[in-house]
Amino acid sequence: MPDERASSEQRQFARHLRYQLTDCERLMWRQLRNRGLAGFKFRRQHPWPPYVLDFYCAELRLVVELDGGQHYDDAGLAKDRLRTDYLKRQGLDVLRFSNLDVLQNLDGVMTELLRWVEARPPHPNPLPKGARELD
């Protein structure tokens, strides 16, 4: 869980982002929704203070981030590095894909995600069936 709960403003902002998905986020969401990746539940635009995560799977503690052009200049790379380091300190794994990969090679992106899931050892204390991580 994050160090702090999301504020009502942050939850509202995340809700707004869910309705303003980019084309790449929309394509990825079609693949991940309804437990589309090996039966795991993903959330889109999930608040994790101080950030809003593109996609998050609580059971895997996995963040999937899609990066557009603004992520590839020096400032964007530095911000992404800080964000990834913070999330890793929170015990999360972070996988990043470029928007271009999603648009041109969605099957390859999904294959890479599935390989990551299959290579991951089972959690030592899995959530009981039907339980959920506290927000």
C-alpha positions in Angstrom: 0.0 0.0 0.0 1.2 3.6 -0.5 2.6 5.5 2.4 -0.6 7.6 2.4 -4.1 7.3 1.1 -5.1 9.1 -2.0 -6.8 12.4 -1.4 -10.3 12.9 -2.8 -8.8 15.3 -5.3 -6.3 12.7 -6.5 -9.0 10.0 -6.7 -11.2 12.5 -8.7 -8.2 13.3 -11.0 -7.6 9.5 -11.6 -11.3 9.1 -12.4 -11.0 11.9 -14.9 -8.0 10.3 -16.5 -9.9 7.0 -16.9 -12.3 8.8 -19.2 -9.5 10.6 -21.1 -7.4 7.5 -22.0 -4.9 7.9 -24.9 -5.2 5.6 -27.9 -2.4 3.5 -26.5 -3.9 3.3 -23.1 -7.2 2.3 -24.6 -5.6 -0.5 -26.7 -3.7 -1.8 -23.6 -6.8 -1.6 -21.4 -8.7 -3.7 -23.9 -6.1 -6.4 -23.4 -5.9 -6.2 -19.6 -9.5 -5.6 -18.6 -11.7 -8.5 -17.4 -8.7 -10.4 -16.2 -7.4 -10.6 -19.8 -3.7 -11.3 -18.8 -3.5 -14.8 -17.3 -6.6 -14.1 -15.1 -5.0 -11.2 -13.2 -7.1 -8.1 -12.4 -5.7 -4.8 -13.5 -6.9 -1.3 -12.6 -6.4 1.6 -14.9 -5.3 5.1 -13.8 -4.9 3.9 -10.2 -4.0 6.5 -7.6 -0.8 5.7 -5.6 0.2 9.0 -3.9 1.8 11.0 -5.1 1.3 9.4 -8.5 -1.5 8.0 -10.7 -0.4 4.7 -12.2 -1.3 3.8 -15.8 -2.1 0.2 -14.9 -1.8 -1.6 -11.6 -2.3 -5.3 -10.6 -2.5 -5.5 -6.8 -2.1 -9.3 -6.7 1.2 -9.1 -8.6 2.2 -5.7 -7.2 2.9 -4.8 -10.8 2.8 -1.3 -12.4 2.6 -1.1 -16.2 3.5 2.4 -17.5 3.1 3.5 -21.1 5.5 6.2 -22.2 4.9 8.8 -24.9 7.4 11.2 -26.4 7.6 13.5 -23.4 9.3 10.6 -21.5 12.3 10.5 -23.7 14.0 13.9 -23.1 16.4 14.4 -20.2 13.8 15.9 -17.9 11.2 13.1 -18.7 13.8 10.4 -18.2 14.8 11.9 -14.8 11.2 12.1 -13.7 10.5 8.5 -14.7 13.6 7.3 -12.9 12.5 9.1 -9.7 9.0 7.7 -10.0 10.2 4.1 -10.7 12.7 4.3 -7.8 9.9 5.5 -5.5 7.5 2.7 -6.6 10.2 0.1 -6.2 10.8 1.3 -2.6 7.1 0.7 -2.1 7.6 -2.9 -3.1 6.2 -2.6 -6.6 7.6 -3.9 -9.9 7.5 -1.5 -12.8 7.4 -2.4 -16.4 7.6 0.4 -19.0 6.6 0.2 -22.7 6.7 2.9 -25.3 3.5 4.1 -26.9 5.1 3.2 -30.2 5.5 -0.5 -29.1 1.9 -0.6 -28.0 0.7 0.8 -31.4 3.0 -1.2 -33.6 3.6 -4.4 -31.6 0.8 -4.9 -29.1 1.1 -8.7 -29.3 4.8 -8.5 -28.5 4.0 -6.2 -25.5 1.4 -8.7 -24.2 3.8 -11.6 -24.7 6.5 -9.7 -22.7 4.0 -9.1 -19.9 2.9 -12.7 -19.9 6.6 -13.9 -19.7 7.1 -11.6 -16.8 4.0 -13.0 -15.0 5.0 -16.6 -15.7 8.6 -16.1 -14.5 7.5 -14.5 -11.2 7.5 -16.9 -8.3 4.2 -17.2 -6.4 3.6 -14.7 -3.7 4.5 -16.2 -0.2 1.3 -14.8 1.2 -1.3 -14.6 -1.6 -4.6 -12.8 -1.0 -7.4 -15.3 -0.4 -9.7 -15.9 -3.4 -12.1 -13.0 -3.7 -10.1 -10.8 -1.3 -8.6 -7.5 -2.4 -5.8 -5.3 -1.3 -6.9 -2.2 0.7 -6.7 1.0 -1.3 
